[in-house]
Amino acid sequence: MFSSIQELSDKLEAAKYVTDSVTLKVIYLAAQMQKPVLAEGPPGSGKTELANVVAFAANTRVERLQCYEGINEEKAIGKFDESLQRLYLNTQNGGASADWSSLRRDLHTLDFFQEGPLLRAILYEKPCVLLIDEIDKVSEEFEAELLEILSDWQLSIPRIGTIKAKTKPFVVLTSNEVRRIGDPLRRRSLYLRFEHPTIERETQILDKRTAGADPELHGQLAGFAYALRGYTLEKAPSIAEMLDLAEALKILGVNKITAELRDVLLPLIAKTQNDRKRLLLRDGFESLVYDTQRHSRGADYIERGQQQEPLCAERRRY
């Protein structure tokens, strides 16, 4: 996919993706060694975006398997199209002289199979990016079934047989740590730990991804995100939601976060009723604005790892 680390770095830069040297090398090694990347961390920390930017950098597409409790092989690999099979049978001579063995073989081929994302991913002529998103939501049994494609780059389909990969996709497995991923998958993967970005890094992300906005506002928004994530909300804001917030403030012509903006900002940052109630409490939003200003001014202090309890913590213990 990439001839050098520098080429990968340049292409990620073109994709407006902010990364670090370790992540850059892990992505490059995974591509060269044809190993999956297991990206693990809290929701909204940028794990899924990794697959999208690698696809952009490689000028290929993403095949996404969105995992959920109860997912089965049909959703992941595919199933036979029975209506198409019946249509084919109706076009054939169904008399006594019909070669039923031949018909049976014809019906059980990929021509009559609705391909799922796992199968599509290994049939491309050019390698794609296979995103297996939120793998921590599936059962251990389904997780074990993934080992065939991730180890041998093939899929076994009943009545068809074993399908070998035409090309080996770049695989990204994401986990929000709902349950622990098993050791067999971990052994086969290169591991990347994702956390919510530091103030400095989130400012860089906002600068790259929100063109035409006030750079000083981006620093405030990064401090605001830091304060929100330390507020023990039911749903901490994701990077994508902070990008939405930056875009919203740009549209409104706002260049500073103030307490008076509370009612406008709540629909963008409070995504549960309990979070909304908490931020509507007296001093709730004002304390966030206060901490935002403090974090924005003291970003360098925070980035050195000397993170202290927010000054308004006492006002948050309701």
N, C-alpha and C positions, 0 to 999 in steps of 0.2 A: 504493500500500500504506500509506503513512504521510503524513499531512498536514503534518508538521513534524518537525524534528530533536528537539524537546522531546517530542513524542508517541512517537517511536521510543525515546528515552532512557527515558521512563517505562515503556514496555512491556518493554524489555530488563531494566530494574530489577525489574519484576514477574516476569520469567523467571529472576531470580537470576543474571543474567549480568554478570560484571565486565568492563568494557571501558574504553577510553580515548577521548578526544575525537576523535582522528584516525580510529580504526576506526569510531566512531559516524558521522562525516561520510561516510566511504567507503560504508558500508552505505546511508545515506540517499541519496547521490548515485546509487549503483547502482540503487536502486529507482526513483528519479525518471527517470534516463536510460535505464533498461531495459538496463543493461550487466551482463555476468557479473562475478563477483568471483573472481579467482584467488587462493586462499589457499595459500601455500607455506611449508613449514617442516618441522622434524623430526617424526617420529611422536609422537603423544601430546601435542601442544602446543595442542589445542583447535580445530583447523580444522573438523572435521566438526560439532562442537557449534555452530559459527556458523550452519550451515543449520538446525539444529533450533530455535535460539532465534529466528531470523528468522521461521520458520514459526509458532512460538508467538506472537510479537509481532503477526503479521499474521492470526492466527486462521485459518490454512490448513494444508495438509498437505505432507509432504515426499514427493516421488518420487525415489527413490534408484537411481542406476545405479552399482553397485559394479564398478569396472574391474578387470581382471586380464589377464594375458598370454594372447592368443589369443581375446579376446572378439570377437564378430561382430555383424553387423547384426540377426540374429534375436534375440539376447539384448537388444540395446539398443532396437530399434524394434518388433520383433514378427514374427509369421509367420502364415500361413494355417492355420486349424484344419481339417486334412484330414478328420478324422472327422465334423465338423459339416457339411462340404461333401458328404461321401458320404451322410449322413443326409438332407440337403436333396434331393439327387438322387433318392434312393429314394422320396421323397414326391411327386415330380413324375411326370408322364406321360412315360415314356421311349420312346414309340412313334415311328413314322415322322413323325408330325405335330408332334413336339416342336420348339419353337423353340430350337435349340441356341445360337444367338447370344445370345438373351436369357438363357438359363440361364448361359452363360459370363460374361455381364456381372454377373448376380446373385451368382455364386459369388466374384467378385473385387471384393468391397466390404468395408467395415469390419465389416459384420455377421458375416463369417466370418473375421475377423482377430483373433488373440490379441495384444493391445496390449502392447508393452514400455514401460519407464519413460519413454523419450524421447517416444513418441507420446502416452502418457497425459498427460504434462506440458503439452502444447499443446492438449489437447482439453477441459480443465476450463473451466467457465463462469466460475469465479473463479480468479485467478492462484494457482498453487501455488509451492512452492520446489523447484527441480530441483537435486538434489545429484549431481554427477558426481564420485564419490569415487576418489581415487588415480589420477588420469588419467595420471600418469607411468608407469603400468604397461602402457599400451596402445601399440600400434605407431604410427608416424607416419602410416600410411595411415588407421587408424581415427580418429586425431586430426583428420585432414583432413576426414573425413566429418562431424564434428561442426560444421564451419564453416557448413553450410547452416542448421542450426537456430539457431545462435548469431548468424548474420548476417542471415538472411532470415526467421527464425521460421517455417520450414516444413520439411516432410520429404517426400522423393520416395520412393515405394514402388512397386516393380515391379508391374505389372498393375493397380494402383489409380490411380497418378498422384501429383500433388502435393497434400499436405494442408497447408492454411494453419492457422496457430495461431488458436484462438478467443480465447485470452488469452496474454500473454507472461509466462512464469514468471520468478521471481527465481532466477538461476542461481549456484550456488556450485561452483567447480572446486577440488578439493584436490590438492596434490602433495607427496609426501614426498621429492621430488628424486632418485628412482631414476634418472631420465634428465631431460634438459633439455626443458621444454615448448617447442614451436616458436613462432616469432615471430608467425605469423598469429593464433594464439589469444591470445597476450600482447597484441597490438595491440587486440584486441576487448574486453579485460577491464580492470577496475580491479584493481590489485595490492595485496594485503595480505601483509605478512611476519609470520609467526608464529614465536615462539621459546618455549621453556619459560618460564613466568612467573618474575618476581622473587620474592623471599621475601615482600615486602610484598603483592604482588598475589595470590600463592597463599594467603596467610593470609586475604585478603578472600574469595577463592573458597571456602575451607573454611568460613569463618564463615557465608556465605550459603547454602551447599549442605548443611551438616551441622548441622541444628537440634538444640539441646539438649546439644551437646558443650561441653567446657571450652575457652573462648577461648585460654587459655594453651597448651593442647595444640596448637591449630591453629598457633600460632607455632612450636612445636617441630617439628610435621609439615612445615611449609614449610621450616624449616632442614634437616630430615632429607632432604626431596626435593632441596634444593639440593646437599647433600653427596653424595647418591646419584648425581646427574647429573654431578657432577664426578669420579666414581670410575671413569670409563671402563668401565662395564658394557656387556655385549653388548646389553642392552635396558634403556635408561634408563626409569624409571617415568613413566607418563603422568599427566596431571592426574586423569583418571578413576580411575586406580589409587590415587592418593593420597586421593581421596574414599572409595574402598573401604576403605583403611587407616584413615581417620578413623572410618568407620562401625564397623569391626571393633573398634577400641579402645574406642569408645563402648559396644558390646555387652559387651565384657569388663570394663568399668568401670575401664579404665586411663587415667590422666591424666598420665602421664609416660613418655617413651621412655627405657629403660635397656638396658644390655648383656644383662641377664637375659632380656629379651624376644626375644632373637635367634631361637630356634627357632620361636616363635609367629609372628614377623613374616616369616620367610624365604619361606613360601609366597605371601605377598602382594607381596613386592618382588623376589624372585629368580625369574625366569621361564625361565631356561636353566640347564643343568647346570653350565656354566662359571661363571656368575654365582654360583650356589649354592656351588660349591667355593671361590670366591674369598672370599665372605663368611664361610665356615666356617673359613678360615685363622686362625691365632692373631693376635689383635689386629685382624683385619679388621673385624669388626662393632664392636669397641670404639672403633676410630678413627673410624668413622662417628658413633657416639654422641657422641664428644668433639667432632667437627666440628659436629654438630647443635647442641650446647649453645653452641658458640662463635658459629655463624651466628645462632642465635636471639637471643643477647645483643647481637650486633653487627650486627643487620639494617640499622639506619640507616646504618652505615658502608658496608655492602655496597651498599645502594641508591644511594649517591652515586657508584657506579662504581669505588670503590677496592678492587676485588676482588683479593685476594692468594692466593697458593698456599696451600692448606690446611696447617696446621701439622704434620699427620700425613702429609704427602706422602711423606716418606722411608720411612715404614713400609708404603707401598703399592707400592713398587717391588720386586716379588718376583722 
